């Protein structure tokens, strides 16, 4: 049987980390500003999609994961690490 949700019922592993790393940026970056930055790198995403990613209600493609890591200046490993283990 295939599994499309993490053990916590969310649709991605990186959402909480995206929110955490975004909040740590200086100067502070809003969800809209992150979406704008991703759009400039060629990723078709809007503020609502960023919100759904951060809340775990949206899948994240590998292409988006790479762009998120670059936009947040972190590694892909940083984004997918489970901080609760």
C-alpha positions as CSV (number, residue, x, y, z in Angstrom):
1,X,0.0,0.0,0.0
2,X,1.3,3.4,-0.9
3,X,1.5,6.2,1.6
4,X,0.9,9.8,0.7
5,X,0.9,11.3,4.2
6,X,3.6,11.7,6.8
7,X,3.0,9.9,10.2
8,X,1.5,13.2,11.5
9,X,-1.1,13.2,8.7
10,X,0.5,16.1,6.8
11,X,1.1,16.0,3.1
12,X,4.8,17.1,3.3
13,X,7.8,16.8,5.6
14,X,9.1,20.3,5.1
15,X,6.2,22.7,5.9
16,X,7.0,23.3,9.6
17,X,10.6,23.9,8.7
18,X,9.8,26.2,5.9
19,X,7.7,28.3,8.3
20,X,10.5,28.2,11.0
21,X,13.3,29.2,8.6
22,X,11.1,31.9,6.9
23,X,10.4,33.4,10.4
24,X,14.1,33.5,11.2
25,X,15.1,35.5,8.1
26,X,16.3,39.0,8.6
27,X,14.7,41.2,7.6
28,X,11.5,39.2,8.2
29,X,9.9,37.7,5.1
30,X,6.2,37.2,4.7
31,X,4.5,34.3,2.9
32,X,3.8,36.7,0.0
33,X,7.4,37.8,-0.2
34,X,8.6,34.2,-0.2
35,X,6.1,33.4,-2.9
36,X,7.4,36.4,-4.9
37,X,11.0,35.2,-4.5
38,X,10.0,31.7,-5.6
39,X,8.2,33.2,-8.7
40,X,11.3,35.1,-9.6
41,X,13.2,31.8,-9.6
42,X,10.6,30.3,-12.0
43,X,8.4,28.5,-9.5
44,X,4.7,29.2,-10.1
45,X,3.5,29.6,-6.5
46,X,1.4,32.1,-4.7
47,X,1.0,33.2,-1.0
48,X,-1.8,30.7,-0.5
49,X,0.3,27.9,-1.7
50,X,3.1,28.9,0.7
51,X,0.5,28.9,3.5
52,X,-0.7,25.4,2.6
53,X,2.9,24.1,2.4
54,X,3.6,25.5,5.9
55,X,0.5,24.0,7.3
56,X,1.1,20.6,5.7
57,X,-2.0,20.7,3.5
58,X,-0.1,20.7,0.2
59,X,2.4,18.4,-1.4
60,X,5.8,19.8,-2.3
61,X,7.6,18.7,-5.5
62,X,11.3,18.1,-5.7
63,X,11.7,21.2,-7.9
64,X,9.9,23.3,-5.3
65,X,11.9,21.8,-2.5
66,X,15.2,22.8,-4.2
67,X,13.8,26.4,-4.8
68,X,12.6,26.7,-1.2
69,X,16.0,25.6,0.1
70,X,17.7,28.2,-2.1
71,X,15.2,31.0,-1.2
72,X,15.6,30.3,2.5
73,X,19.4,29.8,2.3
74,X,19.3,26.4,3.9
75,X,19.9,22.8,2.7
76,X,17.3,20.4,1.5
77,X,18.3,18.2,4.5
78,X,17.5,21.1,6.8
79,X,14.0,21.4,5.2
80,X,13.1,17.7,5.6
81,X,14.7,17.0,9.0
82,X,12.2,16.0,11.6
83,X,12.9,18.3,14.6
84,X,10.7,16.1,16.8
85,X,12.9,13.0,16.8
